[in-house]
Amino acid sequence: MTTEPMTGRTFSGRYEIKDRIGIGGMAEVYRAVDNVLGRVVAVKVMLPQYAADPDFTRRFRQEAASAANLQSPYIVNVYDWGQDGQTYFIVMEFVRGSDLKTAIQQRGAINQRKVAEIGSQVCQALTVAHNQDIIHRDIKPQNIMVQPDGNVKVMDFGIARAKNSVEQKTSSVLGTAHYISPEQAQGKELTSASDIYSLGIVLYEAATGRLPFDGPDAVSVALMQVKDAPVPPREINPKIDPGLESIIMCALAKNPADRFATANDMRLALNDYLAGRPVNLAAVGAVGAAATAMLGGAAATNLMNRVPENGTQVMPAVEGAGGVPGTQTMKPVDPAARNSRSTYRSTEKEGLNKGPIIALAIIAALVVIGVIVFIVSNGSAKEVDVPNVTNSSLAEATKALEDAGLEVGNINRVTDDTQEDNTVVGQDPEGGEKVPEGSRVNLTVTQASETFEMPPLEGSTLEEARKIGDQYGFTVEENGEEASDDVEEGKIIRQDPQAGKEVKKGQNVLVVVSTGPESDTMPNLDDVPEEQAKKQLEDAGYTVTVERASSSNTDKGCVMMTSPRKGEPVQKGQNIIITISTGPAQNEVPNVIGKTEGAAKDAIENAGFSVGSIDRVTSDQAAGTVIGQDPGAGASLEGGKKVSLTVSDGPAQTEPEPPANPDPDTGNEGEGGDTGTGEGGDAQAQTV
């Protein structure tokens, strides 16, 4: 799909288009700047093929004006709308965040409590719209924006229509096949129950990560919406709470009468689930049975049998955008032609037996027609114009209606402090319509709201605050969570309106709930000097306890370990224990003097030391005996240090005296002398 580029254009001399941020089946959305107020806005531009259709443009203008009156923290604000040449546009609040569809596609099934919170907020948005008789008709996750604070905003009332619009019935069905209600797929008149069904599908998809009905095209999906019962969510995701499942299945009842009566009833059921209260659907009416029927079995079959045969529709889809199911135009077609052969055969078989019954029915019909003709011709069925009494006082309206030959019917009181008390703000039938004389006209009349001084809710739990709200007549809505050092987890930090302010009964009070002290992670303080580590922790808001222990791996005076350990979660004000190294452990040197060298080595090593140098000296002690050590016995020494030894080599050795010289005269006497002078004498001399 190609359209004329809008970037750079300025609508109405005010809204400067910057870039496109989304496209749907009937419109494009751009980020723009309001040059008058200097703020970023979103501008929704109708696609040219719809801008050329006068029916679409007329409805576009009417619905833009209606949407602008919807005021809720959960509805995207509409600031302005208009026409620039042939381009129709709506100026809306620019919402930061992502749509729910994107979140589901990225993460799959969402936490079921978050699903219920989203559902409750969407219900509140729908309640505001439905109270003004506006039906959204295209509730889907693409139209639910999730903001950074977790709250949602419902957008795109582009195909919404006032309940009493003269164009309520058309020849085409607008919506998104995966999310439309059965009655919407059939082209029937819609009520607020249709939005409730669509929201049920959204919650089903968010809780399970998949759609209840899917098919190759919009037609097959729409047929499933009319005929098929969804698989119960817990069969897909067993973690889903039965209470939440019952709420979803109640919203998905095929018969609108079996769903929640209002979006507010559905919101209350979701809030009961979130508060841990039992979810009781019996109060919804027939809904209890419907929820049971939707859970499967024979009951589910009975529920499907209530869908009329002519409800099956053929709905050709308009091309979507970006692979995401877009808003589509779907034409309901009577399938009678497709089933005519089987219908004929059935009629042929039964026709002979039905002749008398048909004859009696015709006679009865003729009698009724005769009675009606008599009443019209002879009775007081004169038609009169209904006067427009809107914005009149109740007394003035009553007189005007009676003067016109009409009566005041039901009076519906609504709280509206913008109008005077007892002002008529709505009527049914509307002014200008023709009705039989004597008809009753129902009026909607304002009443002043009761006010009271807002009580304090800070420090209370949500359950306690809601009980207070029940007493005073206001509704408590959770508006996010925040960490707090002063308010314990689960209790209210602040409220809006604040305590002491004058507020009206029925007002919503938004509260922020504490998640407890803000969590952090323990920093790495290994080998950091003691004083530096203490200062770092105390400056960060923690208290510090110092312990000491010996360590061979950490320098003396530095952090060797912490509790909690580095990387573990800590909270402000928590006490942190740091252990400071006193250096390696000190051991006592054993006394090894008098031991043999081998025994001394064993004793030193067993005490956690090693043997250093060994000096050997002569001594009166036996050789191999330790006669000295350094450090001495009893000294305190770090483990692993060396102990030097002095070992005895035994007494000193005495050299023998040399033999006396032989008498020179003797050597020359006798045979000895001869021998001394012969070979023997030479050998002796050589030996010496």
Order of alpha helices (4+ residues) and beta strands (2+ residues): beta-beta-beta-beta-alpha-alpha-beta-beta-beta-alpha-alpha-beta-beta-beta-beta-beta-alpha-alpha-alpha-alpha-alpha-alpha-alpha-alpha-beta-alpha-beta-alpha-beta-beta-beta-beta-beta-alpha-beta-beta-beta-beta-beta-alpha-beta-beta-beta-beta-beta-alpha-beta-beta-beta-beta-alpha-alpha
